[in-house]
Every structure is written in C-alpha cells, then in structure tokens.
C-alpha cells in the first residue's frame, strides 16, 4: 500500500476473507489482520491521549512501544499519510463531530481535542473542511 491510499476505504481482514473472489472497487484497500490489530491499538492510544495538547507522535511511539521510523512506515503504508497528519485528522474529525452535536463552544472543543490555541484550531479546521468551525452553527 502507498500514499495513493488517501480517500480509499479500508477493508478489515475478515471482510476481505468473506469477500474473497468478489470484485472490489479500486477505492478499497484490504487490511491484513496484523495491520488491523495495529490500527486498533493505534486508535486506542490516540483516543486516550488526544485531549492532551502535548500528545504527539513521540507520545504515540512511546505508547506503542515501537520506533519512530517503524511507526511512520506502518502508518504511511496503511493510511497513506504521516503519523502527525493522521493525529491531526483524528483530532479534527472528533472536533467536527463535537461541533455538529453542539457539545460545547469552539474554544472548549478545540481544547478537548488537544489544540492549545483556538485560532490555530480554526485555521486547521478550515484547511481540512473548507469552512470555519463557526460555519458549523447555522444562524
């Protein structure tokens, strides 16, 4: 798998096994059971540490018990992006969900997903979603 996996759907190892022989779209990427286990562990680590503004790729490396190059290689292979990009993506997706459910104001949500600066959060959110976080609140 490579960086061209961005925008594709990841299929679990079980789904791939159940659909063996079936024609799949070019938009799908099959995960091995090892990759699936790695992702589950990584997402657990990220979800536990996400609200800490100091949580970083180094925090992920320590929690996962692997080297930085190994983490980079595995995440790049599966997700098609660097670990810091994946971390930001997960934080922004969580923020999007919280904003959509009006789970607090923009600053509170920014802090809850690990951004220490609401202005920087708004900039990242806008770059990622093409709209300001305040655009999530219809007038």
GIWO-V608922 format. One record per residue. N is the residue number from 1. RES is the residue in three letters. SS is DSSP state (H for helix, E for strand, - for the rest). PSI is psi in whole degrees, -180 to 180 (999 if undefined). D_FIRST is the distance of its C-alpha to the first C-alpha in Angstrom with 2 decimals. Layout:
# GIWO-V608922
N:RES:SS:PSI:D_FIRST ; N:RES:SS:PSI:D_FIRST
This chain:
# GIWO-V608922
1:UNK:-:152:0.00 ; 2:UNK:-:-173:3.78 ; 3:UNK:H:-14:7.22 ; 4:UNK:H:5:7.71 ; 5:UNK:H:-6:6.82 ; 6:UNK:-:132:10.33 ; 7:UNK:-:4:12.89 ; 8:UNK:-:162:11.05 ; 9:UNK:E:130:12.41 ; 10:UNK:E:129:10.90 ; 11:UNK:E:135:12.75 ; 12:UNK:-:160:14.29 ; 13:UNK:H:-39:14.47 ; 14:UNK:H:-44:18.07 ; 15:UNK:H:-43:17.53 ; 16:UNK:H:-44:15.17 ; 17:UNK:H:-43:17.90 ; 18:UNK:H:-29:20.64 ; 19:UNK:-:15:19.22 ; 20:UNK:-:133:18.49 ; 21:UNK:-:-15:19.75 ; 22:UNK:-:150:19.72 ; 23:UNK:-:130:18.38 ; 24:UNK:-:154:15.64 ; 25:UNK:-:155:15.11 ; 26:UNK:-:-12:12.39 ; 27:UNK:-:4:12.33 ; 28:UNK:E:148:11.01 ; 29:UNK:E:125:7.88 ; 30:UNK:E:133:9.24 ; 31:UNK:-:146:9.47 ; 32:UNK:-:165:11.21 ; 33:UNK:H:-32:14.61 ; 34:UNK:H:-44:13.98 ; 35:UNK:H:-40:11.19 ; 36:UNK:H:-43:13.65 ; 37:UNK:H:-44:16.50 ; 38:UNK:H:-47:15.02 ; 39:UNK:H:-43:14.46 ; 40:UNK:H:-44:17.96 ; 41:UNK:H:-43:19.47 ; 42:UNK:H:-45:17.98 ; 43:UNK:H:-35:19.27 ; 44:UNK:H:-45:22.56 ; 45:UNK:H:-47:22.94 ; 46:UNK:H:-44:22.25 ; 47:UNK:H:-35:24.60 ; 48:UNK:H:-37:27.28 ; 49:UNK:H:-8:27.20 ; 50:UNK:-:-39:26.39 ; 51:UNK:-:-14:30.06 ; 52:UNK:-:119:30.83 ; 53:UNK:-:-20:30.76 ; 54:UNK:-:-3:30.23 ; 55:UNK:-:128:27.08 ; 56:UNK:-:-175:24.38 ; 57:UNK:H:-39:21.28 ; 58:UNK:H:-38:23.87 ; 59:UNK:H:-40:25.06 ; 60:UNK:H:-45:21.63 ; 61:UNK:H:-48:21.39 ; 62:UNK:H:-48:24.90 ; 63:UNK:H:-35:24.51 ; 64:UNK:H:-19:21.34 ; 65:UNK:-:33:22.99 ; 66:UNK:-:169:20.21 ; 67:UNK:-:160:20.18 ; 68:UNK:H:-47:19.09 ; 69:UNK:H:-37:16.68 ; 70:UNK:H:-43:15.16 ; 71:UNK:H:-47:14.92 ; 72:UNK:H:-48:13.45 ; 73:UNK:H:-46:10.71 ; 74:UNK:H:-45:9.93 ; 75:UNK:H:-43:10.34 ; 76:UNK:H:-41:8.38 ; 77:UNK:H:-41:5.20 ; 78:UNK:H:-51:6.39 ; 79:UNK:H:-15:8.50 ; 80:UNK:-:19:7.67 ; 81:UNK:-:164:11.17 ; 82:UNK:-:156:13.53 ; 83:UNK:H:-40:15.46 ; 84:UNK:H:-34:18.59 ; 85:UNK:H:-40:17.08 ; 86:UNK:H:-43:15.91 ; 87:UNK:H:-46:19.42 ; 88:UNK:H:-41:21.15 ; 89:UNK:H:-44:19.31 ; 90:UNK:H:-43:20.39 ; 91:UNK:H:-44:23.85 ; 92:UNK:H:-36:24.26 ; 93:UNK:H:-41:23.25 ; 94:UNK:H:-43:25.80 ; 95:UNK:H:-42:28.32 ; 96:UNK:H:-47:27.88 ; 97:UNK:H:-44:28.66 ; 98:UNK:H:-41:31.60 ; 99:UNK:H:-43:32.95 ; 100:UNK:H:-35:32.75 ; 101:UNK:-:9:34.72 ; 102:UNK:-:50:37.07 ; 103:UNK:-:19:36.59 ; 104:UNK:-:176:38.32 ; 105:UNK:-:174:38.90 ; 106:UNK:H:-44:36.29 ; 107:UNK:H:-44:37.21 ; 108:UNK:H:-43:37.17 ; 109:UNK:H:-42:33.73 ; 110:UNK:H:-47:32.44 ; 111:UNK:H:-38:33.89 ; 112:UNK:H:-21:32.65 ; 113:UNK:-:12:28.96 ; 114:UNK:-:10:29.47 ; 115:UNK:-:129:30.57 ; 116:UNK:-:-9:33.85 ; 117:UNK:-:111:34.81 ; 118:UNK:H:-31:35.08 ; 119:UNK:H:-42:35.23 ; 120:UNK:H:-39:31.93 ; 121:UNK:H:-47:30.49 ; 122:UNK:H:-39:31.89 ; 123:UNK:H:-47:30.39 ; 124:UNK:H:-43:26.84 ; 125:UNK:H:-45:27.40 ; 126:UNK:H:-43:28.73 ; 127:UNK:H:-40:25.87 ; 128:UNK:H:-43:23.33 ; 129:UNK:H:-9:25.44 ; 130:UNK:-:14:27.76 ; 131:UNK:-:153:30.83 ; 132:UNK:-:152:32.84 ; 133:UNK:H:-34:32.96 ; 134:UNK:H:-19:36.60 ; 135:UNK:H:-12:35.52 ; 136:UNK:H:-13:34.39 ; 137:UNK:-:98:38.09 ; 138:UNK:-:144:39.89 ; 139:UNK:-:999:43.45
